[in-house]
Amino acid sequence: GVRVVDTSPRAITVNLENQLTNKVPVTTRAVGQLPIGYELGPMTPQTGTVTVRGAESLVALVSEAVAEINVTGLTAGVEPGVNLKPVGAGGGEIRGVRIDPKSVKVGVQVIQSTIVRTVPLTVDVSGVPDTGYRISSVSTSPSTVQIQGAVQTLQTLDRIALPPVDVSGARADI
């Protein structure tokens, strides 16, 4: 009891392509920014290559599978599982293909390049005050300072020595 009155569209074109499978390298890309004082070390994917499947014309465009890792705020190494994106030679994502496996673990190293430390200031006294006076105490203001620098350098510093103060003939605080 049903009759077709009109069809739209009247014709459909179907293109058939061979399905192709190809191996492509896995590359990594950092997204975001590490905190000050930290540097990104090597990022090593667990798998070096993956398989791309799909229409021959699309698979031919895929040059790599990219694992994008968000490094924002990282202060230690991690090994996240990351979804892969099929990418062409120009850096654009190629849609319509499948990647197997679709995700990989990536070892990310984070290196602390600088640190901040609080160290005391010290001062040596030279000379002798005027007759009848003696040195009752030695202090600095401020008594400590914060310093920032390379980890290797700052690990060897336990204080900062100021130039010696000459109290020869002094009759008052210096």
Disulfide bonds with the S-S distance in Angstrom:
none
